Amino acid sequence: MGKVVAQASVSLDGFIAGPGGSGFDRLFAWCTAGEVATPSAQPDRLTYRTSAGSAG
């Protein structure tokens, strides 16, 4: 069986960075790449855009 190692840090304002500052944009791309808009608790900061199946 393989071994998976992941590292990340999160600042108090919610900024996430990984080793070398790469990869996390792809990890969370699913929540902003779809056709259905769903506002978050702070819609001026983030509106989720997911597929119809994820939004339903």
For each residue, the residues with C-beta under 8 A, 3 or more apart:
1:
2:
3:
4:
5:
6:
7: 18 19
8: 16 17 18 24
9: 16 17
10: 14 15 16
11: 14 15
12:
13:
14: 10 11
15: 10 11
16: 8 9 10 24 28
17: 8 9 21 24
18: 7 8 21 22 23 24
19: 7 22 23
20: 23
21: 17 18
22: 18 19 25
23: 18 19 20 26 27
24: 8 16 17 18 27 28
25: 22 28 29
26: 23 29
27: 23 24
28: 16 24 25 31 32
29: 25 26 32 33
30: 33 34 50 54
31: 28 48 49 50
32: 28 29 46 48 49
33: 29 30 49
34: 30 48 49 50 51 52 54 55
35: 49 51 52
36: 49 50 51 52 54 55
37: 47 48 49
38: 47 48 49 50 55
39: 43 47 48
40: 43 45 46 47 48
41:
42: 45 46
43: 39 40 46 47
44:
45: 40 42
46: 32 40 42 43
47: 37 38 39 40 43
48: 31 32 34 37 38 39 40 55
49: 31 32 33 34 35 36 37 38
50: 30 31 34 36 38 54 55
51: 34 35 36 54 55
52: 34 35 36 55 56
53: 56
54: 30 34 36 50 51
55: 34 36 38 48 50 51 52
56: 52 53
